[in-house]
Every structure is written in C-alpha cells, then in structure tokens.
Amino acid sequence: MSTLFAFLRELTRLEVGVRDLVDIALVAVVFYLLLMAVRGTRAVSMLWGIFILTGAYLAAQALDLITLAAVLREMLFYLPFVIIVLFQSEIRRILAALGRTPLLRWTSVLSPRQVLINDIVLACETLVFHRYGALIVVERDEGLRTFVETGIPIDARLSYDLLVNLFTPGTPLHDGAAVVQGNRIAAAGCFLPLSVRADLSTAYGSRHRAALGISEETDAVAVVVSEERGALTVAERGRLHSDLDRRELRDLLLDLLLLGRARGSR
C-alpha cells in the first residue's frame, strides 16, 4: 500500500500545462482511432485480455505482491511481440487505411495507379502467406469486356480487403479470375483462355496457363498466386516472371502499369 500512497502524493504535486493537455488529448485520439479500427473484430476480445493482464500487474505492484508482480512483469515484457503476431492482419489494415486517408492524399505524390499497385501487392502477400490461390488481371490499353462478361459483375473499387475476400477458399468466386479496369474490379469468377504452349513447365497449373493465355491475346497484366507453391508470378505479353518476392512484384507492376515498360522474363 505504501507504493500506492507514494504514487498519489506524487500525483498531487504534478504541474499540468497546455502542452501536457495537448499531449494527453493526442494520445486519447490515437487510442480512440485504434479502438474504432478493431471494433467488431476478434481483436476486441484479445484487447480485453491484454488490459486485464496489465491491470493485474499494476494492482500487484500497488499492493506490494512481489511474486505476482514479477511473474506478470516477465509476461508483459513479451507483450509487444504477442501484439504483432496476434494483430498482424489488423495492423496491415490500419496502415493501409492510414495511407488512404484524405489528409495524406493531399500531401502524397502517389497516383491512383500506385495506390492500386500497393493494394494488389499487399493482398498478394496475404494470399501467399495463407496459400490461397488467386488470379488478378489488370486491363491496360486493350479492353477486356469479352472476358468480363464471362464472370460475375462486381464494379467495386479495388482494395486489399476485397481482393483477399474474393480469393478466400469457400467463397463463390474463388476459382475464377478477377478483372481490374481502371481502379475498380469489374468482375470476378471470369473465364480466361488457356495457353497451349507446349514448352510450359508442368510445375505451372491452370491459373498460370490462364494468365499466360490472356497475356498472349491482349496487353493485360496478370498476377498469379500459386496455391501449391505459395509463389508469385506475373504474366505479360506472353512471358512469365516467376518466383517474385514482394519488392520484385511491386517494381515489376510499377514498370508495367505505371511506366509502360516491359521486362525480360526470368
């Protein structure tokens, strides 16, 4: 109890200025935005567990429960790592949403095409992590209306969340291709022509043949996430760029979709 009384005595001696009030207000706003971001998700119950653990540690310190406080202190030491593991999807979503806020759009040099590329790369990274197969076709100069009409109309702005949801196994549109026109997903579950090239490795499945087929018939860029190998591949102008990592995928899409350059296949 002596610790608690000492803390209360120190608290009454604090001198609070305008800067301190602003500091407290900003911290409150940050916590409010974080709580709004995880509201309605499974992260809420995990947050309650973390708050209870932290409260128990503070109570143990205040009541001079040395052993309990020591155990809880060791547990809280690893808390930042636990938070990163448990809330990785929420953290990605918050950071992606932060990058799309109107305030940052006014000061950002990112074009709508760059934002689209970032969302595609981020979604592909998540799909690779979960080993979910995907096929995303991005229209360039030649129209893809013929292939759009073979799928289910979506006509929604492309986003990380929408792409991951479309290609999650068990969803109705998981097996087809998503066709992107501008910055919108025009349709999903689309059927694409399969390449008949005899020299294509047997390691490539139907998604890769479809991606290669659409790139042979049009100038579209197709991104494939392999369900079996967890690998990223891009097809353009009848060429395959295989086994890309996140940075290579982003750089290649920037070249193809923003700068209009083609690269040699790997």
N, C-alpha and C positions, 0 to 999 in steps of 0.2 A: 504493500500500500504506500510505502514511503516514496516509491518511484512515481506513483500517480499524483501524490500531493506535490512533489517537486515539479512535475510537469505542469500542474495547474498554477503553481506560483510563478513559474517562468512565463506561462501564457498571459497572466495578468500584467506582466511588465512589457509586453510587446508594444512597439510603436508602429502603427499601421498608417502608411501614407497612400497617396494616389497611385503611385507605381505598383504598390502591393495589391491594391484593389483591382487594378487592371490585370495584373498577373493572375490573380485568383479567377477573375472573370474569364480570361482566355483559357485557362485550364478547364474551367467548368464547361465552356463551349466545346472544347475538344472531346471531353468525356461524353457530352450530350450527343455529338455527332457520331461518336463510336457506338454508343448505345443504340442510336437510331439505325445505324448500318447493320447491326446484328439482331435487331428486333425481329421476332418471328422465326428465327433460325435455331438450329440445335446449339448454337454458341451461347444462347442465353442461359441454359441450364449449367453449362460449363463455367460461365462467368460467376454464377451464384456460388458454385463450389470454390472458386478462387477467392471470392470475397469472404466466404465463411472461414476458409483457411487463414487468410490474412487477419481477419478479426480475432480468430482464436489465438494467433501469435501475439497480437497487441494486448489481448486480455491476459495472456500468460505472463507477458512482461510486466504489465501493470500490477498483477497480483504476486509478483516475485516467484512464479512457478518455474524454477531454473531449468529442471529437466525437460519439461514440456516445451518451454521456450526454445531450448537448444535444439530439440528434435524438429520443431516447426521452422526454426531458422534455417536448418540444413535443407528442409524441403523447399522453402521459399527461394533458396539460392538457385535452384534449378528451374524456378518458375518461368523465367523468360524463354528458356529453351522449350518448355512444355507449351507455352502460349504459341510459339512459332509453329510447332508441329500440329497442335490441335486446331489452330485458326488459320492455317495456310490458305485455304480457299477464300475465307472472309477477308484476309489481308490483301490477297490479289484483287478481289472485287472492290475493296475500298480504294486501293491505289489506282485501279483502272477508272473508277468513278471520279476520283480526285483529278485525274488527268483530263477528264472531260467536263469539268465544271466551267460555267460561262466565264468566270473571272480569269481562269487560266487560258481560255480560248482567246481572250482579248490580247493577252501578252505572249501567247505562244506562236512559234513560227511553223508549227505543224499544220500541214494541209489536211483536208478531209481524207485524201488518199493515204496519207501517212497514218492517220488515226485508224483507218480501215486495216491497213497492214499490221499495225500493232495489235489490234483485236484478233486478227487471224493468227498471228504468231503466238499470242498468249493462249488462245483457245487450243491451238495445236499442241502446245507444251502440256496443257492439262490432259488432252486426249492421249498423248503419248504416255504420260505418267500412269493413266488408268488402263492403257492398252485398249482404247476404244478406236475402232476403225472409222475413217472419215474420208470424204472426197469433196473438196471445195473447188468450184470452177469460177474463175473471175473473168468476166467479159472485158474485152479490150475494144478494138475498132470494129470487128465483125460481130454482128448481132447473133444472139443465141436463142432467139424466140422459139425456133423449132424445138429445141431441147427443153426449154422452159415449159412448153405446153405438154410435155410428157409427164410432168410432175405435179405436185400439189402446190397451188399458189400460196405464197407467204406474204410477199410485198411488205416486209418489215425492215427497219433499219438494222444493218448488221451490227452485232455486238458480241462480246465474249460469251455472255451468258446464253444468248440464243444459239450460238454455234455449238456450245457444249451440250445444251439440252437436245438439239436436233440429232446429235450423233451418239447419245447415250443409249446403250443396248436396251431393247424392250420398247423403245418409242416407235411409232408407226413409220417414221421417215428415216430411220437409222441406216437402212441399206442403200438408199439412193444417193445421188449427188445433189449438193446444194449449189445453185447457180446465183452468182452475185452480179448485179447490174448497177453500176454507179456505186453508191454506198448502201445499197439495200439488197437483201436476199429476195430475189424474185420468186423462187420456187425451191422446193426440196423434194427428195424422192425421185429425182429425174433420172431418166434412162439415157445413157450415152453410148455412142458407137464404140465397139471394142476394136483395138488394133489387131491386125492379122499378121504382124511381123513375126517371122519365123526365128529371128535371131534374139528374141527377147528371152531373158533368163527365166527358168522355171521358178525362181525364187519370188518372182512377181506374180501377184494374184489378179483377180478380175478388176479390182479397183485401179491397179496400175495400168492394166490394158485399157480400161475405160478412159483414164486420164490421158494416156498416150494417144488414144483414138481421137478424143476431142481436140487435142493439140495438133494432130495431123490434119484434121478437117477445118479447123479455124485457128485464129491467132490467140485464142483464150489461154490463160494460165491456170493449170490445175494443180492443187496441192493435195497430196495423199498422206494419210496417217495409216501405217500398217498395223493391223490388229494383231498379227502373229509376231512380228519382229519389233514393234514399237519404234519404227524408223520413219523419218520424214523424207518425202520425195516430191519434187516439183517437175511437172511436165510442161514443156513449151516448144512449139514448132517442131514436134516430132522427136524431141530429145528428153531424156530423163536425167535429172540431177538428184542423185541418190544419197542416202545416209547423211542428211544435213543435220547440223545442230541448230539451236535456236538463233544464234547470231548469223549463221550462214543463210538460214531461211529468210530472216529479215532483210539481210543485204541483197539477196537474190530477188526478193519481191520488190524491193525498192528500185532495183535496176530495171526489172521487167515492167512494173506497173507505174512507176513514177518517172523514171528517166527514159523508158522505152528502149533499153538496151538488151541485147541477148548475150548469153554467155555460152561457152563451150560446155558440153555435157561432161560429167565426171565418170 
